Amino acid sequence: MDDMNLHDSAEVISILKERLEPAERADSLADVIEAQYPHARKAAVLLGLFDHAGETHLAFVRRAATLRSHSGEIAFPGGAVEPGDDTVVMTALREAREEIGLDAARVEVLGVLPPGFTAVSNFVIMPVVAFLPQGLGVLYLQEAEVTELIGVDAQWSDTHGLFLRIWLLYYLGSHCTYAQYPPASAGCCMKCTQ
């Protein structure tokens, strides 16, 4: 495991399963952070990894410009915990279905990252990491919340690619290799719009 290839999704998935917190601990991890911010609400986002054109991608959305919070921002599908959600993992899956039409049957939850707090919207956010073994499938963007779906591969050279690399290196370790940086081709990401 000296040189891990970020483009080999099987290898990435294997390492993530070893290093992420188990999904079963998601609610207790969120509760610890929530105790520090007693007026905050719980939320969850889905970090959905999938294969596209031989590359491992991560699904982002562009939030609608008409939203009160985080309007027009690039984000992960997700939102607030609702009364019918048994767990924050269920919240991430429900929100991904509502925002982009992602079928939960296509999702293999790998684990969770440590939750974080955002003061702007007063949320304790649980990042749920998942793999979509059959890809994204047919998606329907919820126009009131999402204007665009962006699939980012591990070679994307701008800010989002940097974020993805930092995230992957932090959780996968420093034994990552890149085929080429910066990428030789401009076709480094896929976009889906309504």
Order of alpha helices (4+ residues) and beta strands (2+ residues): beta-alpha-alpha-beta-beta-beta-beta-alpha-beta-beta-beta-beta-alpha-beta-beta
